[in-house]
Amino acid sequence: MRTKRKTWFFLSIILLLSLSSVTWAAEKGFLWNGTHWKDLTPEIRVAYVKGIGNMADFEVGMGTGGRAGCISQAFVNELKTKTIAQIIQEVDKYYKDNPKKMATPVIEVIMRRCTALCPPETATKAK
């Protein structure tokens, strides 16, 4: 099981790196947001969600401490109750319901909509 998880981790990272290498040549790092998300194929969306999940799993497995370790641990614990399809549906719904918030990073949408790590936006914060 661990070998399968590690294989998915490395394949996800390779896929993400190969798909974004052209963009990386033009830009120096960025957070994927709704503008990027809407252009991704369903397969790449799955790879994105698996990639961030695997990264959190890796960090937890390495036993890192501090805030990053805490976030990864909570991320792993909370997202294990959801399917990848449910997470993708939440992200899709957020951007569909909030077309003026396409600049919101995908990772933030996942954290706010699929975990209790970050509180959901309130009506007063959303303005």
Secondary structure, DSSP 8 states (H G I E B T S, - for coil): -HHHHHHHHHHHHHHHHHHHHHHHHHSS----BHHHHTTS-HHHHHHHHHHHHHHHHHHHHHT--HHHHHHHHHHHHHHTTS-HHHHHHHHHHHHHH-GGGTTSBHHHHHHHHH-SSS----HHHH-
